[in-house]
Amino acid sequence: MFAQNYKKMAGTSAVFLSSEYDGASPVERDGMLWSAKELHLDEPLEQRLEKAPMHNALALEGLEDYEPPENGDVREVESIGSKFIYLKSSHAWVQMV
């Protein structure tokens, strides 16, 4: 369900795409790789709640202002064609593969 490594999405502070993502590359060009362990993907999740889809990944960060995510929230990002899960311990949205 999760990849080995991730890259931070350009223009965001906490949205991570699998390093294996083969779509148009919206990741930081010279960004470092983050391991699943560094993003705390090995920690158990309290819940997995499917939420309404978002048009793009930038909208995920906007949720902080009007609908703060909870650990385990899942949202599909239509422009990427993939689901992302929110991890409270790393304050990040991570692509599920």
Secondary structure, 3 states (H helix, E strand, C coil): CCCCEEEEECCCCCEEEECCCCCCCCECCCCCEEECCCCCCCCCCCCCEECCCECCHHHHHHHHHHCCCCCCEEEEECCCCEEEEEECCCCEEEECC
